[in-house]
Amino acid sequence: MNSRGTAAVVGGSLGGLTTALLLRKAGFTVTVFERSPRELDGRGGGIALQPEMLRWFKEFSSQDPAKLAIKSKALRYLGPNNSIAYEDPVQWWFSSWSTLYRALLLDFGRDDYHLGHAVVDIQQDLDKATLTFENGNSASFDFVIFADGITSTGRNLMFPEVSPGYSGYIGWRGTVIESELSEESMELLGDALGYCFVDDGHICMYPIPGPNGELNIGSRLMNYVYYQNVPEGALLDDMMTGIDGVRGLVSVPPGKVQEKYIDEMKAHAAATLPPATAELVNKTAQPYVQVVFDVRVENMVTGRVALLGDAAFVARPHAAAGSAKAADDAWALFDAFNNSDSDIPTTLASWETGRLEVGHNLIDRVTRMGSRAQFEHNWDPSELDSRFGLKGGLLQPQY
């Protein structure tokens, strides 16, 4: 089959790889440029495998999605002394960032996946878009998609006026091998999407594949995000400064967090959380911390250049929709090119309209969820809009 043209995808993570795979399916010759000098395997924690992300594996991949994920049996809220405050028999699929990355990279291949290519500039004319890299090289394509994540170079180049808005709270993240948890804790946590709410925060927990993709109980990981309110200012700046003296813009990675903050966080968990969740937090060898913030854009396309996924909208994690939104953006792009005979800029502009609406709606929704969870304390576990999902919570996710 002759190529419909050339496309560059900047960012070789989950959203970038999904986009690259679908553009290739749409008939384009696709090249991926990743700024990291090494493959990204081993980064990140748990992923709620939403239908949008799962769709590639169901429709096009030869890989069995059942071997990439864990199915939970319930939505479960824990109360004092490990009591069950609320439970609903809802099935979710959970995977890990590393498991999905390995699977998507296997499908795309490494021939057109270039590491160590940090973009420093983007220029375009009527026919081409040209990327300039940190090493001084450049390359031109019919169009460019920036899927380079939260700290997107594309967003900074295209819309330098856009800046993140801090939520007022941070998220502690970590994982523990299930075999290290007590039998009682595993009975409460091991088969569920779990939550616990306390006066000054909340925690979300679920099982994910083990370090090498293990799916058997005991070898899997229990993953969590533990949210705590931290005012903007000196305290936040110090928490986000690692032991190496580097102030993280988004996170302080495992092994770099100041020990005093880890000790304070674990002590607070032991004092306020139910025993099962406190055990999970306190048995984490190297927890890490992330700033929770939002980013909105008013445009995602300029001519032959577009932003996709977190490069455009960064949403708080409460809907577990970051990777789902990137995948949904990519599928919408696939449909736009398959259903249009227009030129590339016109097709991108048409695609942008619907994606802006999805992005703004997601930010509005997770902002409400975060406010209810962290400040208003009126989160309702039975309310569908407070559940995981890109475009609104579902009683039963449609896998």
FENJOVEN-V283599 format. One record per residue. SS is DSSP state (a for helix, b for strand, c for the rest). PHI is phi in whole degrees, 0 to 359 (999 if undefined). Layout:
ss & phi
SS & PHI
SS & PHI
//
This chain:
ss & phi
c & 999
c & 289
c & 287
c & 282
c & 147
b & 246
b & 225
b & 249
b & 247
b & 264
c & 115
c & 253
c & 270
a & 297
a & 295
a & 296
a & 292
a & 298
a & 299
a & 298
a & 297
a & 286
a & 295
a & 297
a & 298
c & 282
c & 109
c & 267
b & 274
b & 242
b & 237
b & 254
b & 240
c & 246
c & 291
c & 294
c & 284
c & 234
c & 300
c & 271
c & 305
c & 100
c & 268
c & 78
c & 242
b & 277
b & 227
b & 282
c & 279
c & 287
a & 306
a & 296
a & 282
a & 288
a & 302
a & 303
a & 288
a & 281
a & 261
c & 232
c & 283
c & 274
c & 278
c & 278
a & 298
a & 294
a & 267
c & 247
c & 212
b & 244
b & 263
c & 270
c & 248
b & 205
b & 260
b & 226
b & 252
b & 263
c & 243
a & 305
a & 57
a & 67
c & 291
b & 264
b & 277
b & 197
b & 209
b & 218
c & 283
c & 245
c & 267
c & 233
b & 252
b & 234
b & 226
b & 242
a & 304
a & 296
a & 298
a & 291
a & 300
a & 300
a & 291
a & 292
a & 294
a & 299
a & 290
a & 283
c & 89
c & 255
c & 297
c & 250
b & 244
b & 251
c & 275
c & 67
c & 242
c & 273
b & 280
b & 241
b & 201
b & 224
b & 231
b & 214
c & 231
c & 293
c & 245
c & 219
b & 239
b & 241
b & 265
b & 246
b & 255
c & 300
c & 280
c & 94
c & 283
b & 218
b & 207
b & 246
b & 217
c & 292
b & 200
b & 229
b & 247
b & 269
c & 235
c & 258
c & 81
c & 302
c & 262
c & 310
a & 295
a & 301
a & 298
a & 296
a & 284
a & 278
c & 225
c & 297
c & 283
c & 283
c & 222
c & 288
b & 248
b & 291
b & 279
b & 101
b & 211
b & 242
b & 235
b & 275
b & 234
b & 185
b & 221
b & 222
b & 298
a & 302
a & 296
a & 274
c & 266
c & 292
a & 299
a & 297
a & 296
a & 294
a & 297
a & 274
a & 252
c & 288
c & 240
b & 219
b & 273
b & 251
b & 226
b & 212
b & 245
b & 232
c & 297
c & 237
b & 163
b & 203
b & 228
b & 238
b & 220
b & 194
b & 279
b & 223
c & 303
c & 291
c & 305
c & 248
c & 87
c & 299
c & 245
c & 280
c & 300
c & 105
c & 261
c & 285
b & 248
b & 264
b & 248
b & 211
b & 232
b & 244
b & 267
b & 223
b & 286
c & 221
c & 292
c & 293
c & 138
a & 298
a & 297
a & 299
a & 300
a & 289
a & 299
c & 271
b & 257
c & 284
c & 294
c & 270
c & 84
c & 269
b & 273
c & 286
c & 285
c & 247
b & 206
b & 247
c & 287
c & 306
c & 87
c & 249
c & 286
c & 299
a & 299
a & 297
a & 285
a & 296
a & 298
a & 296
a & 296
a & 292
a & 295
a & 294
a & 298
a & 297
a & 276
a & 241
c & 269
c & 301
a & 307
a & 296
a & 286
a & 296
a & 298
a & 302
a & 296
a & 285
c & 267
c & 284
c & 291
c & 222
c & 293
b & 228
b & 234
b & 231
b & 283
b & 259
b & 213
b & 239
b & 227
c & 240
c & 236
c & 264
c & 217
c & 243
b & 226
b & 226
c & 63
c & 258
b & 234
b & 222
b & 257
c & 217
a & 65
a & 294
a & 293
c & 259
c & 248
b & 252
c & 248
c & 306
a & 285
a & 298
a & 267
c & 50
c & 242
a & 298
a & 290
a & 295
a & 293
a & 300
a & 295
a & 294
a & 302
a & 294
a & 295
a & 296
a & 293
a & 303
a & 295
a & 299
a & 287
a & 289
c & 254
c & 230
c & 255
c & 285
c & 288
a & 298
a & 302
a & 293
a & 295
a & 297
a & 297
a & 294
a & 300
a & 300
a & 303
a & 291
a & 288
a & 299
a & 297
a & 299
a & 297
a & 295
a & 297
a & 295
a & 299
a & 301
a & 290
a & 289
a & 295
a & 297
a & 299
a & 295
a & 295
a & 296
a & 285
a & 260
a & 236
a & 272
c & 57
c & 230
c & 297
c & 248
c & 296
c & 274
c & 281
a & 296
a & 288
a & 262
c & 250
c & 305
c & 146
c & 288
c & 245
c & 120
c & 292
c & 237
c & 299
c & 226
c & 306
c & 271
c & 277
//
